[in-house]
Amino acid sequence: MPELPEVETTRKGVSPYCLKQRVKQLIVRQPSLRWPIPDDLSPQICNKQINKVERRGKYLLFHFDHGTLIMHLGMSGSLRVLLANTSGEPVNKHDHVDIIMESGDILRYHDPRRFGAILWTDQPVEEHKLIAHLGPEPLSDLFNADYLAQRCAKRKTAIKSLIMDSKVVVGVGNIYANEALFLSGIHPQQAAGSLKPGQLAQLTDNIKKVLQRSIEQGGTTLKDFVGGDGKPGYFAQQLNVYGRAGSDCLHCKTELKEIRQNNRSSVFCPQCQPL
């Protein structure tokens, strides 16, 4: 599933090709995504200029003068650029939407599982029902040790579940939660309210470091994620624990264990991350 680094990689990849460009044409081959693509989307964006491309959590936001196109990549989606001079590029089975710019460049939305979304709002996007409840961005100053301590106070919730809650902080997906907890020496089942201030400070720092490193590597490709340039992300080569259950810990050589939390895989080192 594309997480914050993958979505940020996509934003960086597509922005140079659509920023300050007018949309020439919208082609919708399959409107049935997680929610139906609005029937009136074409007149909303065609012949209109994209002023800014932002990311909020795992949502891509394409800002126009009169509203915002909201895009989510779902579990298997990608958005990539096809250059105007690309010839003979075939339309694949799951290439559901093309946004064609006046330059001739194309933003092509691909989504085999169709759990993504392409929506429109003419209201302030921060008030949209999909956006309004989101917690702070993890790479912003709003996400810090004091804030995390407030959200953890007296909570019996497992720390991994808490940091993956988008109402607490956005974009800390399963891969990055596993990695940050390992680097912090914190067991994924540890009760959030039992963590000491020093542990929370370390965890906050490591969440930021892991996400930033992944963005620098173009995200994590475990199966089929590609960025805006169609290339995979390489952070998978730096994973310490995720996907390595049964292998030796890279730090102490103890066998890594795997448990299930909220139907997600949690991999940890019993020696480095004691409960």
Salt bridges, closest charged atoms under 4 A:
GLU3 OE1 - LYS58 NZ 3.21
GLU8 OE2 - ARG11 NH2 2.84
GLU8 OE1 - ARG55 NE 2.89
GLU54 OE2 - LYS52 NZ 3.92
GLU54 OE1 - HIS63 NE2 2.82
GLU89 OE2 - ARG80 NH2 3.04
ASP95 OD2 - ARG108 NH1 3.76
ASP95 OD1 - HIS110 ND1 2.73
ASP98 OD2 - ARG29 NH2 2.66
ASP98 OD1 - ARG108 NE 2.81
GLU137 OE1 - ARG55 NH1 2.68
GLU137 OE2 - ARG56 NH1 3.06
GLU255 OE2 - LYS257 NZ 3.78
